[in-house]
């Protein structure tokens, strides 16, 4: 299926967008083993911004994402979304995991409105069906609304998961390596689709990934975390033009950015 052209984002000369998600002096220590997973993390996400975090396994990326989603409380620090402290899961936080986790006995469109059905009941879910259909059309699945998940490919199932994440119009999208289980070609396609969807929805997104190329091709900024206790050691602004294309991966500038991040991770791993 041909990919639609993503809409360009606001030029860099425009006034800075308002902060959506703010984290200050965030630390997390697990009480059972006194493990310091995160220490003094600061982070701001602005409206329409795409930010990725990379780091070695065990550096605290997943812990950070769980705290941002409200699934895990911090030990210390300020965690605020749209002016309100994050103290638990909220409908204005969209979460997407490595696996699609669609319910096999529900159709694609029923899976998409499921979060609304759980929170607000069947009547609200029924009222949301037109929006769900519009989202399916947005990701190229307009003809698959009544299909069951077992009939979808891996990439199609993840596109349906994107729709389910967007159905509640969340203020922020939290992405936990959502395409890591896909083959390389499908993953490239999905990254370009994600860029297009985020641009059209003016979405604010935060991605955890082990792929440096994926982080660079999608992001406005990439945060590099050091091993435990996890904290951000450098922020790299990705000044590649938007919309991004897969052809950029082969350019010297792209290679320089990826190489710089890889060198940073290498230094941190040996300290």
Secondary structure, 3 states (H helix, E strand, C coil): CCCCCCCCCCCCCCCCCCEEEEEEEEEEEECCCCEEEEEEEEEEEECCCEEEEECCCCCCHHHHHHHHHCCCCCCEEEEEECCEECCCCCCCEEEECCCCCCCCCCEHHHHHCHHHHHHHCHHHHHHCHHHHHHHHHHCCCHHHCCCEHHHCCHHHHHHHHHHHHHCCCCCEEEEECCCCCCCHHHHHHHHHHHHHHHHHHCCCEEEECCCHHHHHHHCCEEEEEECCCEEEEEEEECCCCCCCCHHHHHCHHHHHHHHHHHHHHHHHHCC
